[in-house]
């Protein structure tokens, strides 16, 4: 069998980074879309949605950076490698989601307390 004709599977880190870049691109598009409609409608809910996409974009950039770090072998400074950054990244992502939820709830309570305009 000729090995030059069989496709090689992509490196898992390259495939992961490619997927993260596509995801980040769509997040940026949704962020701009949300910011535009937030300005057009002056809606707080759309503004919170756009803020969520901004935070998601920042987390996406950090995820791409951590993905590159994960490729590196262990060293004297990091004897177990860089895989420990993944749980930290997940914790930061979850804390950001909790912050967005708290902000949305507090904004809603403030709007309910004020009453209709």
Secondary structure as GFF3:
##gff-version 3
##sequence-region A 1 117
A	DSSP	alpha_helix	12	41	.	.	.	ID=ss1
A	DSSP	alpha_helix	44	71	.	.	.	ID=ss2
A	DSSP	alpha_helix	85	114	.	.	.	ID=ss3
###
